[in-house]
Amino acid sequence: MRILVAEDDPALGSFVRKGLEAEHYAVDVSADGEQARAMAGELDFDLVVLDLNLPRLDGVSILRFLRTRKPSMPILVLTGRTRVEDRVQCLDLGADDYLGKPFSFTELSARIR
């Protein structure tokens, strides 16, 4: 399984990458919204783990883009935005799951499985 992690915090991106690689996933990390959109649009990922607060292009815009270009690609939003309104907006836009930060890696892994 190939996963794109779109996360602007380098330490968190590295933490998620290492944890997922330890579970035998192939992982690419993007710290920039425009780069994440390009990668997700051009390459074949089995899952996108998407932060909403990305530089240059926000996660909601990427979510909208992916739902028009790759409607069946699973998207798990992983963000510090924990308001109910943010969760509902992303789920209404087609996110498959939503996990707030801080989070347990064990829970993230279970949601991915």
KOLDREN-346465 format. One record per residue: x, y, z of N, C-alpha, C, O, CB in turn. Coordinates in steps of 0.001 Angstrom, whole numbers, padded with zeros to 6 digits, always signed. Last residue first. Glycine has a CB too. Layout:
REM KOLDREN-346465
XYZXYZXYZXYZXYZ
...
***
This chain:
REM KOLDREN-346465
-005870+000692+008556-006157-000722+008244-007605-000887+007854-008041-001999+007557-005828-001633+009443
-006226+003332+009325-005687+003044+008001-005967+001598+007599-006266+001317+006438-004180+003319+007967
-007124+003049+011924-008005+003695+010942-007529+003415+009525-008347+003277+008616-008070+005212+011187
-004863+001902+013101-006121+001144+013039-007063+001737+012006-007732+000998+011284-006805+001118+014412
-003051+004047+012885-002787+002786+012210-004060+001948+012060-004297+001355+011007-001730+002000+012971
-004291+005899+014597-004086+006210+013176-003887+004927+012383-004492+004746+011327-002872+007150+012987
-004089+004473+017037-005401+004768+016456-005287+005099+014967-006096+004632+014166-006064+005932+017204
-001306+004423+017307-002051+003165+017288-003434+003372+016679-003900+002545+015895-002176+002589+018711
-000678+007085+017549-000297+006385+016327-001047+005071+016201-001385+004653+015094+001210+006137+016297
-003087+009309+018734-002311+008115+019046-001946+007444+017725-002811+007254+016870-003109+007136+019987
-002899+012890+018484-003486+011590+018173-002557+010479+018637-001376+010708+018898-003770+011462+016662
-003861+016314+019131-002920+015200+019136-003644+013868+018932-004844+013750+019179-002130+015178+020450
-005580+016116+016033-004304+016128+016754-004551+016751+018117-005389+017645+018234-003193+016914+015963
-008289+014053+014849-007733+015286+015375-006390+015065+016060-006103+013990+016587-008702+015916+016341
-009276+012578+011894-008626+012330+013177-007961+013615+013637-007164+014203+012906-007588+011171+013074
-011585+011299+009734-011090+012558+010298-010541+012255+011681-011255+011736+012539-012220+013656+010361
-012314+009749+006552-012147+009710+007996-011515+011015+008436-010971+011756+007617-011285+008493+008438
-012890+010407+003961-013323+009099+004442-013219+008969+005954-013940+008184+006570-012510+008014+003786
-014197+013420+002669-013152+012741+003441-013711+011424+003973-014869+011349+004384-012638+013644+004615
-016249+014785+001331-015846+013473+000853-014684+012822+001575-014217+011767+001146-015512+013572-000545
-017431+017010+002285-016668+017162+001043-016104+015839+000535-015547+015776-000561-015536+018147+001251
-018444+016062+004673-019389+016416+003611-018693+016572+002260-019285+016301+001215-020120+017709+003967
-016014+015858+006055-016774+014640+005757-017797+014898+004654-017999+014045+003790-017480+014120+007024
-015361+018594+006208-014502+017653+005496-015227+016356+005141-015061+015826+004043-013277+017342+006330
-017563+019618+007712-017231+020147+006398-016397+019143+005594-016698+018876+004430-016476+021474+006537
-017373+018128+010089-018547+017973+009220-018237+018469+007814-018602+017822+006833-019760+018737+009798
-014918+019112+011105-015116+017689+010836-016257+017477+009836-016114+016738+008862-015407+016931+012145
-015509+021821+011412-014442+021409+010504-014592+019943+010120-014418+019574+008959-013070+021650+011144
-017570+021697+013319-017836+022293+012001-016766+021886+010981-017082+021636+009818-017898+023831+012113
-016277+020685+015568-017271+019852+014883-017532+020378+013472-017698+019595+012537-018591+019808+015687
-012775+021315+015709-014160+021775+015855-015097+020867+015055-014732+020354+013997-014302+023253+015387
-010139+020706+015414-010989+019688+016038-012425+020148+016247-013211+019452+016890-010404+019280+017360
-007340+020941+013671-008680+021530+013700-009658+020489+014225-009960+019508+013545-009109+022034+012284
-005065+019529+013363-005279+020151+014662-006626+020830+014776-007017+021254+015864-004200+021142+014934
-005549+016456+011479-005378+017891+011651-005570+018341+013091-006152+017636+013915-006336+018626+010765
-005993+014426+008955-005271+014389+010229-004856+015822+010532-003924+016346+009922-004016+013413+010177
-008261+012755+006948-007828+014073+007410-007221+013911+008802-007837+013343+009704-009022+015098+007428
-007833+010436+004555-007966+010538+005999-007419+011897+006406-006231+012162+006225-007218+009369+006738
-009195+009266+001643-008554+010428+002258-008888+010431+003742-010054+010429+004137-009013+011761+001577
-009037+007023-001119-009336+007259+000304-008525+008435+000863-007333+008574+000589-009046+005988+001126
-010217+007688-004306-009004+007655-003482-009359+007927-002024-009934+008973-001725-007963+008691-003987
-012419+008035-005901-012378+006815-005085-011130+006719-004206-010994+005766-003438-012451+005602-005981
-012094+010431-007340-013170+010314-006352-013109+009068-005473-013699+009057-004393-014471+010334-007051
-009970+012253-008432-009804+010852-008017-010840+010532-006935-010498+010382-005762-008345+010585-007490
-010996+014789-009134-010050+014083-009993-009931+012601-009692-009805+011786-010606-008710+014710-009875
-012791+015581-007141-013189+015729-008544-012290+014910-009465-012761+014387-010475-013152+017203-008954
-011426+014968-004814-012759+014387-004988-013269+014573-006415-014108+013791-006863-013742+015012-003998
-009125+016510-005090-009047+015060-005206-010409+014418-005402-010518+013410-006100-008388+014482-003987
-010188+019119-004718-009507+018746-005959-009508+017230-006149-009844+016727-007221-008063+019277-005960
-011102+018964-002038-012034+019248-003147-011447+018794-004490-012133+018162-005295-012365+020763-003200
-008621+018481-000765-009728+017534-000644-010726+017727-001785-011143+016759-002421-010433+017698+000717
-007297+020855-001352-006775+019589-001871-007863+018518-001833-008001+017737-002774-005539+019131-001058
-008868+022650+000084-008763+022796-001373-008244+021511-002016-008696+021125-003094-007840+023974-001730
-008358+021691+002657-009732+021649+002142-009728+021780+000618-010494+021100-000065-010592+022777+002779
-005595+022221+002987-006074+020861+002841-007495+020742+002317-007810+019789+001603-005984+020178+004135
-004331+025038+001062-004871+024390+002264-005454+023013+001947-005760+022694+000798-005947+025273+002904
-001279+025939-000199-002605+025460-000585-003152+024658+000586-002515+023712+001050-002554+024593-001903
+000854+027282+001139+000637+027463-000299-000697+026950-000818-001207+027486-001802+001720+026790-001040
+001041+025047+003941+001423+026265+003238+001120+026161+001748+001132+025071+001177+002904+026557+003453
-001825+023581+005557-000613+023428+004759-000252+024762+004117-001146+025538+003778-000798+022333+003679
-003937+022416+007489-003150+023645+007574-001814+023466+006871-000792+023227+007515-002930+024053+009042
-004960+019859+007235-005715+020976+006652-004897+022258+006591-005139+023102+005729-006981+021222+007450
-003299+016885+006196-003439+017972+007164-004215+019094+006481-004126+019252+005263-002033+018477+007683
-004100+013679+005165-004107+015093+004792-004293+016027+005978-005306+015974+006676-005189+015345+003790
-003145+010889+003660-003314+011390+005024-003069+012883+004925-001953+013312+004634-002327+010682+006070
-004431+009001+001086-003824+010292+001406-004172+010617+002852-005343+010623+003230-004317+011425+000429
-003881+005814-000403-004442+006611+000683-003698+007934+000761-002489+007993+000533-004362+005853+002035
-002694+004769-002554-003822+004008-002033-004538+004765-000927-005657+004417-000550-003354+002657-001520
-001669+006676-005365-001611+006407-003930-002854+005623-003541-003924+005794-004124-001501+007729-003104
-000108+007297-008204-001121+006376-007695-000872+006066-006224+000023+005293-005883-001134+005079-008517
+000301+010759-009189+000791+009437-008810-000339+008582-008240-001388+009094-007847+001930+009562-007789
-001060+013156-009725-000273+012514-010781+000122+011072-010463+000263+010254-011372+000967+013318-011040
-002421+014036-007473-003103+014051-008759-002393+013241-009825-003031+012697-010726-003258+015454-009230
-000541+013852-005460-001761+013037-005357-002491+012965-006687-003112+011950-007001-002695+013601-004284
+001351+015744-006404+001717+014334-006206+000480+013447-006199+000454+012408-006858+002497+014156-004892
-000192+018117-006425+000421+017604-007651+000755+016122-007525+000476+015337-008431+001687+018399-007986
-000887+018317-003702-001935+018214-004730-001367+017634-006012-001980+016759-006624-002567+019593-005009
+001674+018557-002573+000820+017427-002214-000280+017232-003256-000570+016101-003648+000202+017638-000820
+002509+021001-003672+003237+019776-003995+002382+018545-003696+002367+017596-004479+004558+019712-003208
+000642+022690-002445+000688+022589-003907+001415+021322-004347+000987+020649-005285+001374+023823-004509
+001230+022278+000336-000063+021950-000247-000049+021806-001757-000669+020889-002295-001044+022982+000128
+004054+020696+001681+003540+021841+000940+002248+021452+000231+002186+020402-000409+004589+022357-000075
+005348+018495+002520+005126+019535+003525+004462+020764+002929+004322+021778+003613+006440+019928+004176
+004799+015104+001919+004865+016437+001333+004533+017455+002419+003556+017296+003151+003890+016573+000115
+006071+011853+001791+005641+012963+002621+005802+014252+001846+006822+014469+001192+006434+013012+003939
+005244+008483+001101+005803+009735+000611+005249+010838+001494+004091+010779+001906+005462+009981-000907
+005683+005096+001898+005190+006410+002328+005971+007529+001647+007202+007519+001623+005288+006551+003860
+004538+001841+001964+005406+002762+001238+004837+004161+001468+003646+004390+001259+005490+002404-000313
+004258-000101+004953+003644+000756+003943+004745+001539+003237+005766+001864+003842+002592+001719+004581
+005168-001650+007106+005373-002112+005734+004571-001356+004683+004243-001911+003635+005033-003550+005649
+005238-000544+009540+004111-001449+009280+004069-001877+007818+003060-002401+007345+002787-000779+009666
+007309+001160+009303+007509+000007+010188+006386-001013+010031+006554-002191+010347+007600+000464+011649
+006055+003105+007787+007047+002243+007131+007333+001010+007978+007575-000069+007438+008352+003018+006870
+004527+004296+009794+003861+003569+008709+004827+002651+007962+004456+001550+007553+003224+004554+007732
+006555+005412+011415+005591+004467+011963+004915+003639+010890+004745+002430+011044+004554+005196+012761
+007851+007114+009589+008578+006007+010215+007632+004955+010785+007876+003756+010656+009487+006533+011317
+005696+008924+008960+006368+008118+007929+007053+006900+008550+006857+005776+008087+007403+008973+007162
+005146+010061+011455+004113+009272+010777+004754+008370+009726+004403+007196+009610+003052+010197+010122
+007649+011326+011940+007082+010369+012902+006057+009456+012223+006092+008237+012391+006423+011117+014085
+007804+013080+009755+008800+012022+009923+008299+010930+010862+008503+009744+010605+010110+012604+010453
+005632+014759+010325+005681+014019+009070+006647+012851+009147+006350+011758+008664+006074+014939+007931
+006505+015815+012768+005313+014967+012734+005271+014147+011448+004914+012969+011476+004040+015821+012861
+008749+017268+011911+008892+016228+012934+007705+015272+012911+007879+014058+013021+009031+016859+014328
+007674+019085+009986+008648+018058+009603+008788+016932+010628+008931+015769+010252+009990+018697+009386
+004472+019964+009356+005382+019864+010496+006387+018740+010200+006006+017570+010165+004591+019589+011841
+002785+019633+007178+003792+020692+007133+004769+020673+008304+005811+021323+008232+003115+022016+007089
+001775+016854+005360+001941+017385+006723+003069+018407+006716+004185+018096+006300+002238+016238+007751
+000482+014368+003744+000609+015805+003525+000598+016480+004890-000458+016655+005499-000541+016356+002603
+001488+011319+002792+001234+012076+004012+001506+013532+003694+002645+013898+003403+002118+011572+005214
+000387+008768+000778+000904+010131+000764+000508+010794+002067-000672+010832+002415+000371+010936-000463
+001136+005334+000519+000428+006397+001237+001149+007722+001039+002375+007789+001122+000315+006064+002745
+000594+002191-000872+001362+003433-000979+000527+004578-000407-000628+004772-000786+001765+003723-002467
+000853-001174+000000+000000+000000+000000+000899+001236+000000+001850+001318+000777-000971-000002+001229
***
